[in-house]
Amino acid sequence: MNGTRAAKAYGLLRGRALRWLREVRSARRDAGMVSAEYAVGLIAAVGFAGVLYQVMTSDAVQSTMQSMVAKALHGSF
């Protein structure tokens, strides 16, 4: 009788483990980007970085940043 109880427990645990494994595998299918999506995302990120670089190195932004730093350093507490 003890052997059948152990067999039932083993079967139950095995079933739960197999269900968990199926859920993990199905979740991994959509976890990452495929090559085309990765390429488009990379191109978009590089384009955004280029625009951000142009904005941050413009004369207006640099003078504004310099004046903010100067005010912060010369401010009284």
C-alpha positions in Angstrom: 0.0 0.0 0.0 2.9 2.3 0.8 4.2 1.8 -2.8 1.0 3.0 -4.4 0.9 6.1 -2.3 4.5 6.9 -3.3 3.6 6.2 -7.0 0.7 8.6 -6.8 2.8 11.3 -5.2 5.5 10.8 -7.8 2.9 11.0 -10.6 1.4 14.2 -9.1 4.8 15.9 -8.7 5.8 14.8 -12.2 2.6 16.2 -13.7 3.1 19.5 -11.9 6.7 19.7 -13.0 5.7 19.0 -16.7 3.0 21.7 -16.5 5.5 24.2 -15.1 8.0 23.3 -17.8 5.5 23.9 -20.5 4.6 27.3 -19.1 8.2 28.3 -18.9 8.9 27.2 -22.4 5.8 29.0 -23.8 6.8 32.2 -21.9 10.3 32.1 -23.4 9.0 32.0 -27.0 8.0 35.7 -26.9 10.6 36.8 -24.4 13.0 38.4 -26.9 13.1 40.2 -30.1 13.8 38.5 -33.4 16.6 39.7 -35.6 14.5 42.1 -37.7 13.0 43.7 -34.6 16.4 43.9 -33.0 17.8 45.7 -36.1 14.9 48.2 -36.2 15.3 48.9 -32.5 19.0 49.4 -32.8 18.6 51.8 -35.7 16.0 53.7 -33.8 18.3 53.9 -30.7 21.2 55.1 -32.8 19.0 57.7 -34.5 17.8 59.0 -31.2 21.3 59.1 -29.8 22.4 61.2 -32.8 19.5 63.7 -32.3 20.2 63.9 -28.6 23.9 64.5 -29.3 23.1 67.3 -31.8 20.8 69.0 -29.3 23.2 68.7 -26.3 26.1 70.1 -28.3 24.2 73.1 -29.7 25.3 76.5 -28.6 21.9 77.3 -26.9 21.9 74.2 -24.8 25.6 74.5 -23.8 25.2 78.1 -22.7 22.1 77.3 -20.7 23.8 74.4 -19.0 26.9 76.6 -18.3 24.7 79.3 -16.7 22.9 76.7 -14.6 26.1 75.3 -13.3 27.5 78.7 -12.6 24.4 79.7 -10.7 24.6 76.5 -8.7 28.3 77.0 -7.8 27.9 80.6 -6.9 24.6 80.4 -5.0 24.5 81.1 -1.3 23.2 78.6 1.2 
